[in-house]
Amino acid sequence: MDTLQASAGGERAFSTAIEGAVRSALRAAGWESEEGAGGTIWRNPIDLHWYDELRALAIQKAGLDPGSSDY
């Protein structure tokens, strides 16, 4: 295996680990996931709306009120 292949493999492993951590954090906070052709969406346990994974993580990490107009 050359250095480029090793680097790509390491990046994939890191990306997979990050995705797993994000999913674990959202699930632990009560978010529900749904898989689709466009990726994963997450249902907020507070407002019951669905958000893409990045928005869900931002809402969870910042403690934002999904009903506000701040984002």
C-alpha positions as CSV (number, residue, x, y, z in Angstrom):
1,M,0.0,0.0,0.0
2,D,1.5,3.4,-0.9
3,T,1.3,6.5,1.2
4,L,-1.6,8.0,-0.8
5,Q,-3.8,4.9,-0.3
6,A,-2.9,4.8,3.4
7,S,-3.8,8.4,3.8
8,A,-7.1,7.9,2.0
9,G,-7.9,4.9,4.2
10,G,-7.1,6.9,7.3
11,E,-9.3,9.8,6.2
12,R,-12.2,7.4,5.6
13,A,-11.8,5.9,9.0
14,F,-11.6,9.3,10.7
15,S,-14.7,10.4,8.7
16,T,-16.6,7.2,9.8
17,A,-15.6,7.8,13.4
18,I,-16.9,11.4,13.3
19,E,-20.2,10.4,11.7
20,G,-20.6,7.7,14.4
21,A,-20.0,10.3,17.1
22,V,-22.4,12.7,15.6
23,R,-25.1,10.0,15.3
24,S,-24.5,8.9,18.9
25,A,-24.7,12.4,20.3
26,L,-28.0,13.1,18.5
27,R,-29.5,9.8,19.5
28,A,-28.5,10.3,23.1
29,A,-30.3,13.6,23.1
30,G,-33.5,12.0,21.8
31,W,-33.2,12.8,18.1
32,E,-34.7,10.2,15.7
33,S,-33.0,9.5,12.4
34,E,-34.5,8.6,9.0
35,E,-32.4,7.4,6.1
36,G,-33.2,8.4,2.5
37,A,-31.7,8.8,-0.9
38,G,-30.5,12.3,-0.1
39,G,-28.9,11.2,3.2
40,T,-29.9,11.2,6.8
41,I,-32.4,13.6,8.3
42,W,-33.1,14.0,12.0
43,R,-36.3,14.7,13.9
44,N,-35.9,17.1,16.8
45,P,-37.5,15.7,20.0
46,I,-38.6,19.2,21.0
47,D,-40.3,20.7,17.9
48,L,-40.8,17.4,16.0
49,H,-39.4,19.0,12.8
50,W,-36.9,17.2,10.5
51,Y,-33.5,18.7,9.8
52,D,-30.5,17.6,7.8
53,E,-27.6,16.2,9.8
54,L,-25.5,19.3,9.9
55,R,-28.4,21.5,11.0
56,A,-29.5,19.0,13.6
57,L,-26.0,18.9,15.0
58,A,-25.7,22.7,15.1
59,I,-29.1,23.0,16.9
60,Q,-28.1,20.3,19.4
61,K,-24.6,21.7,20.1
62,A,-25.7,25.3,20.4
63,G,-28.9,24.6,22.3
64,L,-30.8,26.6,19.7
65,D,-34.5,26.9,19.8
66,P,-35.6,25.5,16.5
67,G,-38.6,27.7,16.5
68,S,-36.6,30.9,16.6
69,S,-35.6,32.9,13.5
70,D,-31.9,33.2,14.4
71,Y,-30.8,30.7,11.8
